[in-house]
C-alpha cells in the first residue's frame, strides 16, 4: 500500500459515510479499470483504489486505520479474497456492463485485419486522337514486367485515369494481394483538330474544331469544299459573303463517346493570294475592287470613311 492517505485516494472526508465511500469507489473503479483506461498508470491506480476501499469499507479495519494510521487486520479478522472485498458491489459485472455491452470484464473480440496489399503504381500512356475516335488497345508493362493490353474507350478524355486492379507492385507478404496499376491517358496533340468548340478548348469534349483556309473568291462567291474529318473528307458548303472567323458546323462529325457523338466546327480563315504570284491583270482587278469596296473599318468609332 502506498503511503498516501486512504481517504485522499478515494477523494472523501474522514467523516464520510459508507454510502459515500461506496459511491466514490464505484466512480473511480469505472474510470480506472484497465479494460477502460489505457493510461500507463491505470492498473496501479486501480489497485490503490481497491486497497483503500478494502480498508475503509470494513468498519473494524477503518477504526484500526483511524487510530494507528496503518493498514492491517486485527487478529482473527477475516480478509476479503486476495486482500480485496467486493461484497458491497454485488456482481462486478454490473459496474462495467455499460462499457462492455453486457460481457462482464471482457473485451469485444477483435476483427481480423485485412491483409495489407501492395502499393499502387502510376504510369502514363500516350495515344493519338485517331485511337480515341475508334477505341483502341494499347500495350504496356506492369511493374513486374508483365505485358498487358489496355482498352482505350471511345471518346476517352485527355488526363483520364484507368485502373488495372492487382497489376501494381507486389505486397510484402506472398499471401497479400498486389496493388493496382493506375494509368493516366495522355492524348497527343493533332496536327489538324483540337478538342472543344472554337476558342473553347476542352480535353474532355467530344466536339472537334478545325481551321479551314479559303480563298477570297471562295469566301466572296461561296464554294463547296472538302473538309477532313477523322473518318475521311466530307463536303461542306461555304456560303457566299463568308467572313474570316465564321464557324460552320458539321453535325455528328466529332468524336464518339458514351454521351453520343460530338460535332465538327470548321472555322473559316480567308487566305489572301501571294502578290508575287499575281499577274498584271489580277493586280489591276484587285485594285479596282479595293477602290469600289466600302471599307468595313469606316464603321468603327473614330475611323474616317
HELIX and SHEET records of a PDB file:
HELIX    1   1 UNK A    6  UNK A   10  1                                   5    
HELIX    2   2 UNK A   18  UNK A   32  1                                  15    
HELIX    3   3 UNK A   42  UNK A   56  1                                  15    
HELIX    4   4 UNK A   59  UNK A   68  1                                  10    
HELIX    5   5 UNK A   81  UNK A   83  5                                   3    
HELIX    6   6 UNK A   87  UNK A   89  5                                   3    
HELIX    7   7 UNK A   93  UNK A  100  1                                   8    
HELIX    8   8 UNK A  129  UNK A  134  1                                   6    
HELIX    9   9 UNK A  216  UNK A  221  1                                   6    
HELIX   10  10 UNK A  275  UNK A  277  5                                   3    
HELIX   11  11 UNK A  280  UNK A  292  1                                  13    
HELIX   12  12 UNK A  296  UNK A  299  5                                   4    
SHEET    1   A 3 UNK A 121  UNK A 127  0                                        
SHEET    2   A 3 UNK A 181  UNK A 187  1                                        
SHEET    3   A 3 UNK A 161  UNK A 164 -1                                        
SHEET    1   B 2 UNK A 136  UNK A 141  0                                        
SHEET    2   B 2 UNK A 147  UNK A 152 -1                                        
SHEET    1   C 5 UNK A 200  UNK A 201  0                                        
SHEET    2   C 5 UNK A 193  UNK A 197 -1                                        
SHEET    3   C 5 UNK A 208  UNK A 214 -1                                        
SHEET    4   C 5 UNK A 264  UNK A 270  1                                        
SHEET    5   C 5 UNK A 247  UNK A 250 -1                                        
SHEET    1   D 2 UNK A 223  UNK A 227  0                                        
SHEET    2   D 2 UNK A 234  UNK A 238 -1                                        
SHEET    1   E 2 UNK A 256  UNK A 257  0                                        
SHEET    2   E 2 UNK A 260  UNK A 261 -1                                        
END                                                                             
